[in-house]
Amino acid sequence: MSDAATPVEPVELQAGEFLLRPWRDDDVEAYWAALESPGGRLWHGSTFGSRDELAAALVRRGDWTTGDQASWALVDGAELLGSISVHRIDRDQGDAEVGYWIAPSARGRGLAGLAVRAACRWAFTELGLHRIQLFHAVENAASARVAEKAGFTWEGRLRQSHRYGDGIRHDELLWARLATD
């Protein structure tokens, strides 16, 4: 068994013509703008009450030393297009979860599926994971399309499993992708 606390070294990944890179201090304003967009706080369930709280969260996302998460900014040059993270990494069990969001100006271009596939390839290859799970609110049809495009298999519905930004517990759909898929 591997040590679940094995540090992970931050890396950049190509996602087609786009780049997944670790978060930086200068990403705060673009991230904040995405949160303020329609649906931004609803589906992200964000509890960031201020830019300072968001800045602190980005510092934590940039610190991969605990080995339990890897988080990237999806960018095209200097433009922040979205976020992708592999989190709740459990090296002993060989599993993790994936999460993402795409900025309003970049939606509808297939970027989330592209970024999720790149992050999963890295997690399967570099971390030796076997299973990655993806959860989203039933009402979030765009995330269902992302899951399908990224090669995930729908496994079921979780009743009232997560409280989103509206403060209401929503049913979620559970998807998973295996290293062997």
Secondary structure, DSSP 8 states (H G I E B T S, - for coil): ---TT-------EEETTEEEEE--GGGHHHHHHHHTSTTHHHHH-----SHHHHHHHHHHHH--TTSSEEEEEEEETTEEEEEEEEEEEETTTTEEEEEEEE-GGGTTSSHHHHHHHHHHHHHHHHS---EEEEEEETT-HHHHHHHHHTT-EEEEEEEEEEE-TTS-EEEEEEEEEETT-
